Amino acid sequence: MAETFLTDCADRAQTALAQSAIFDLRRLSVQHDGEAVVLCGNVGSFYHKQLAQEIVRGALDGAEVVNEINVVYRGDDSGLGW
């Protein structure tokens, strides 16, 4: 029963992220591990990490969310160096 609940939660969370206007969030993966839904992948800012977590929390029915998303800062591509 709990396994089915977490699988359903992970599927709903993945669907919610896939509908995001932010491309980084659509590339994240959602899995379930034990008693929690786990977010994995890379984003370009701490804001996107937090946003993904809140989108997933809103899509779930009280399941625990573990945020293992990595923030990978991308360099400045403008060539200006500031």
N, CA, C and O atoms as a DFTB+ gen file, in Angstrom:
328 C
 N C O
     1  1       0.822      -1.195       0.000
     2  2       0.000       0.000       0.000
     3  2       0.863       1.255       0.000
     4  3       0.639       2.156      -0.808
     5  1       1.854       1.328       0.901
     6  2       2.718       2.501       0.969
     7  2       3.547       2.630      -0.306
     8  3       3.805       3.740      -0.772
     9  1       3.960       1.504      -0.866
    10  2       4.738       1.512      -2.107
    11  2       3.919       2.117      -3.244
    12  3       4.428       2.926      -4.020
    13  1       2.654       1.725      -3.339
    14  2       1.770       2.259      -4.373
    15  2       1.545       3.751      -4.170
    16  3       1.540       4.516      -5.134
    17  1       1.361       4.165      -2.928
    18  2       1.167       5.583      -2.618
    19  2       2.372       6.395      -3.052
    20  3       2.215       7.443      -3.678
    21  1       3.584       5.928      -2.730
    22  2       4.794       6.666      -3.094
    23  2       5.035       6.658      -4.602
    24  3       5.515       7.648      -5.155
    25  1       4.711       5.565      -5.262
    26  2       4.847       5.522      -6.716
    27  2       3.910       6.540      -7.345
    28  3       4.303       7.264      -8.260
    29  1       2.685       6.603      -6.867
    30  2       1.710       7.574      -7.369
    31  2       2.184       9.000      -7.093
    32  3       2.055       9.871      -7.953
    33  1       2.730       9.244      -5.900
    34  2       3.245      10.574      -5.553
    35  2       4.398      10.969      -6.470
    36  3       4.459      12.104      -6.944
    37  1       5.303      10.042      -6.716
    38  2       6.440      10.325      -7.589
    39  2       5.967      10.637      -9.007
    40  3       6.507      11.532      -9.657
    41  1       4.983       9.918      -9.480
    42  2       4.432      10.177     -10.817
    43  2       3.778      11.554     -10.888
    44  3       3.971      12.282     -11.862
    45  1       3.012      11.913      -9.868
    46  2       2.372      13.241      -9.846
    47  2       3.405      14.347      -9.764
    48  3       3.261      15.386     -10.408
    49  1       4.451      14.128      -8.971
    50  2       5.512      15.124      -8.833
    51  2       6.244      15.310     -10.162
    52  3       6.531      16.438     -10.560
    53  1       6.546      14.203     -10.851
    54  2       7.225      14.282     -12.152
    55  2       6.356      15.034     -13.159
    56  3       6.870      15.831     -13.943
    57  1       5.059      14.792     -13.145
    58  2       4.142      15.486     -14.043
    59  2       4.100      16.978     -13.738
    60  3       4.088      17.798     -14.657
    61  1       4.079      17.333     -12.474
    62  2       4.054      18.749     -12.092
    63  2       5.315      19.464     -12.559
    64  3       5.238      20.588     -13.055
    65  1       6.469      18.832     -12.409
    66  2       7.721      19.438     -12.867
    67  2       7.766      19.522     -14.396
    68  3       8.285      20.494     -14.946
    69  1       7.235      18.525     -15.074
    70  2       7.241      18.506     -16.538
    71  2       6.405      19.639     -17.126
    72  3       6.623      20.039     -18.270
    73  1       5.462      20.152     -16.365
    74  2       4.603      21.239     -16.826
    75  2       5.171      22.615     -16.504
    76  3       4.551      23.627     -16.830
    77  1       6.321      22.670     -15.880
    78  2       6.927      23.947     -15.505
    79  2       7.400      24.715     -16.736
    80  3       7.828      24.124     -17.727
    81  1       7.316      26.020     -16.656
    82  2       7.830      26.889     -17.723
    83  2       9.354      26.985     -17.665
    84  3       9.978      27.490     -18.598
    85  1       9.948      26.510     -16.591
    86  2      11.403      26.584     -16.408
    87  2      12.020      25.266     -16.866
    88  3      11.759      24.207     -16.295
    89  1      12.843      25.355     -17.907
    90  2      13.410      24.158     -18.535
    91  2      14.191      23.305     -17.536
    92  3      14.057      22.082     -17.547
    93  1      15.002      23.921     -16.671
    94  2      15.791      23.159     -15.685
    95  2      14.909      22.239     -14.852
    96  3      15.318      21.124     -14.528
    97  1      13.721      22.679     -14.504
    98  2      12.840      21.877     -13.652
    99  2      12.261      20.698     -14.412
   100  3      11.988      19.654     -13.820
   101  1      12.072      20.846     -15.702
   102  2      11.526      19.747     -16.505
   103  2      12.519      18.605     -16.666
   104  3      12.121      17.479     -16.967
   105  1      13.816      18.879     -16.468
   106  2      14.850      17.845     -16.622
   107  2      15.113      17.080     -15.328
   108  3      15.885      16.121     -15.341
   109  1      14.510      17.462     -14.237
   110  2      14.745      16.784     -12.956
   111  2      14.054      15.432     -12.936
   112  3      13.083      15.200     -13.655
   113  1      14.572      14.551     -12.105
   114  2      13.921      13.248     -11.948
   115  2      13.356      13.130     -10.539
   116  3      13.855      13.728      -9.586
   117  1      12.310      12.344     -10.450
   118  2      11.632      12.111      -9.174
   119  2      11.563      10.612      -8.963
   120  3      11.114       9.868      -9.835
   121  1      12.014      10.177      -7.791
   122  2      11.994       8.760      -7.444
   123  2      11.398       8.633      -6.050
   124  3      11.171       9.632      -5.367
   125  1      11.153       7.423      -5.641
   126  2      10.752       7.209      -4.251
   127  2      11.730       6.241      -3.610
   128  3      12.200       5.290      -4.234
   129  1      12.020       6.511      -2.355
   130  2      13.013       5.724      -1.629
   131  2      12.521       5.564      -0.204
   132  3      12.490       6.527       0.562
   133  1      12.144       4.372       0.145
   134  2      11.642       4.146       1.502
   135  2      10.336       4.881       1.725
   136  3       9.319       4.551       1.115
   137  1      10.360       5.870       2.591
   138  2       9.157       6.615       2.968
   139  2       9.066       7.984       2.318
   140  3       8.199       8.775       2.688
   141  1       9.940       8.292       1.356
   142  2      10.008       9.655       0.830
   143  2      10.063       9.673      -0.693
   144  3      10.418       8.689      -1.343
   145  1       9.696      10.835      -1.237
   146  2       9.875      11.136      -2.653
   147  2      11.178      11.922      -2.750
   148  3      11.389      12.873      -1.998
   149  1      12.057      11.527      -3.680
   150  2      13.395      12.118      -3.779
   151  2      13.525      12.870      -5.103
   152  3      13.257      12.320      -6.171
   153  1      13.941      14.136      -5.014
   154  2      14.197      14.950      -6.200
   155  2      15.673      14.883      -6.531
   156  3      16.516      15.051      -5.650
   157  1      16.000      14.637      -7.805
   158  2      17.393      14.516      -8.238
   159  2      17.609      15.287      -9.533
   160  3      16.690      15.470     -10.331
   161  1      18.844      15.732      -9.720
   162  2      19.219      16.408     -10.945
   163  2      20.001      17.669     -10.654
   164  3      20.436      17.899      -9.526
   165  1      20.176      18.486     -11.683
   166  2      20.946      19.726     -11.573
   167  2      20.114      20.910     -12.040
   168  3      19.357      20.811     -13.005
   169  1      20.264      22.026     -11.349
   170  2      19.653      23.286     -11.752
   171  2      20.709      24.381     -11.659
   172  3      21.766      24.177     -11.063
   173  1      20.428      25.531     -12.242
   174  2      21.406      26.608     -12.298
   175  2      21.355      27.596     -11.158
   176  3      22.191      28.498     -11.095
   177  1      20.387      27.455     -10.237
   178  2      20.311      28.412      -9.128
   179  2      19.632      27.777      -7.917
   180  3      18.870      26.817      -8.032
   181  1      19.936      28.346      -6.758
   182  2      19.296      27.891      -5.521
   183  2      17.793      28.157      -5.589
   184  3      16.998      27.374      -5.069
   185  1      17.408      29.254      -6.227
   186  2      15.985      29.577      -6.387
   187  2      15.258      28.448      -7.113
   188  3      14.171      28.048      -6.694
   189  1      15.840      27.928      -8.197
   190  2      15.203      26.836      -8.938
   191  2      15.133      25.559      -8.103
   192  3      14.174      24.795      -8.220
   193  1      16.128      25.325      -7.272
   194  2      16.106      24.171      -6.377
   195  2      14.913      24.276      -5.424
   196  3      14.163      23.317      -5.242
   197  1      14.753      25.441      -4.825
   198  2      13.641      25.655      -3.895
   199  2      12.300      25.608      -4.614
   200  3      11.335      25.044      -4.098
   201  1      12.237      26.199      -5.802
   202  2      11.002      26.216      -6.567
   203  2      10.555      24.799      -6.912
   204  3       9.374      24.473      -6.792
   205  1      11.489      23.960      -7.338
   206  2      11.160      22.564      -7.641
   207  2      10.587      21.867      -6.412
   208  3       9.600      21.138      -6.508
   209  1      11.201      22.091      -5.274
   210  2      10.724      21.473      -4.034
   211  2       9.299      21.913      -3.721
   212  3       8.472      21.086      -3.338
   213  1       9.000      23.191      -3.874
   214  2       7.659      23.694      -3.559
   215  2       6.626      23.212      -4.573
   216  3       5.486      22.937      -4.199
   217  1       6.996      23.105      -5.837
   218  2       6.079      22.565      -6.845
   219  2       5.718      21.128      -6.494
   220  3       4.554      20.736      -6.572
   221  1       6.717      20.352      -6.110
   222  2       6.479      18.947      -5.764
   223  2       5.644      18.838      -4.497
   224  3       4.719      18.028      -4.438
   225  1       5.949      19.627      -3.497
   226  2       5.142      19.581      -2.261
   227  2       3.675      19.873      -2.545
   228  3       2.784      19.260      -1.956
   229  1       3.430      20.815      -3.455
   230  2       2.058      21.156      -3.802
   231  2       1.326      20.044      -4.530
   232  3       0.096      19.988      -4.502
   233  1       2.061      19.166      -5.176
   234  2       1.461      18.076      -5.948
   235  2       1.252      16.809      -5.126
   236  3       0.626      15.862      -5.603
   237  1       1.762      16.778      -3.910
   238  2       1.709      15.557      -3.102
   239  2       0.695      15.649      -1.978
   240  3       0.276      16.730      -1.564
   241  1       0.318      14.471      -1.500
   242  2      -0.628      14.373      -0.385
   243  2       0.093      14.071       0.908
   244  3      -0.177      13.056       1.550
   245  1       1.001      14.938       1.296
   246  2       1.666      14.788       2.580
   247  2       2.875      13.877       2.597
   248  3       3.413      13.606       3.670
   249  1       3.317      13.402       1.466
   250  2       4.515      12.559       1.441
   251  2       5.737      13.421       1.742
   252  3       5.773      14.605       1.409
   253  1       6.726      12.817       2.369
   254  2       7.974      13.520       2.663
   255  2       8.743      13.742       1.366
   256  3       8.809      12.858       0.512
   257  1       9.329      14.939       1.227
   258  2      10.123      15.275       0.042
   259  2      11.574      15.440       0.471
   260  3      11.880      16.210       1.381
   261  1      12.462      14.711      -0.192
   262  2      13.901      14.851       0.036
   263  2      14.480      15.516      -1.206
   264  3      14.380      14.991      -2.315
   265  1      15.090      16.683      -0.998
   266  2      15.616      17.471      -2.110
   267  2      17.115      17.216      -2.252
   268  3      17.919      17.755      -1.491
   269  1      17.482      16.395      -3.227
   270  2      18.889      16.103      -3.507
   271  2      19.348      16.779      -4.796
   272  3      20.304      16.336      -5.432
   273  1      18.668      17.842      -5.169
   274  2      19.015      18.583      -6.383
   275  2      20.331      19.320      -6.151
   276  3      20.539      19.921      -5.097
   277  1      21.213      19.268      -7.144
   278  2      22.488      19.991      -7.090
   279  2      22.358      21.320      -7.812
   280  3      21.742      21.405      -8.875
   281  1      22.944      22.359      -7.224
   282  2      23.005      23.657      -7.881
   283  2      24.360      23.762      -8.563
   284  3      25.406      23.729      -7.916
   285  1      24.317      23.888      -9.886
   286  2      25.530      23.990     -10.680
   287  2      25.509      25.358     -11.349
   288  3      24.782      25.583     -12.316
   289  1      26.317      26.263     -10.817
   290  2      26.357      27.620     -11.367
   291  2      27.077      27.604     -12.703
   292  3      28.183      27.080     -12.836
   293  1      26.425      28.186     -13.672
   294  2      27.016      28.266     -15.016
   295  2      27.797      29.563     -15.128
   296  3      27.394      30.589     -14.581
   297  1      28.900      29.514     -15.830
   298  2      29.727      30.699     -15.993
   299  2      29.045      31.772     -16.822
   300  3      28.064      31.513     -17.519
   301  1      29.573      32.957     -16.735
   302  2      29.084      34.086     -17.517
   303  2      29.526      33.911     -18.964
   304  3      30.722      33.913     -19.255
   305  1      28.565      33.761     -19.870
   306  2      28.882      33.536     -21.274
   307  2      29.000      34.832     -22.073
   308  3      29.217      34.795     -23.284
   309  1      28.858      35.976     -21.406
   310  2      28.849      37.237     -22.146
   311  2      30.252      37.665     -22.582
   312  3      30.403      38.487     -23.485
   313  1      31.267      37.108     -21.939
   314  2      32.629      37.506     -22.255
   315  2      33.057      38.802     -21.600
   316  3      34.177      39.267     -21.808
   317  1      32.165      39.395     -20.803
   318  2      32.476      40.660     -20.145
   319  2      33.317      40.462     -18.897
   320  3      34.069      41.349     -18.495
   321  1      33.183      39.287     -18.283
   322  2      33.995      38.975     -17.106
   323  2      33.532      39.634     -15.820
   324  3      34.290      39.677     -14.850
   325  1      32.297      40.154     -15.783
   326  2      31.818      40.666     -14.514
   327  2      30.675      39.936     -14.061
   328  3      30.134      40.235     -12.996
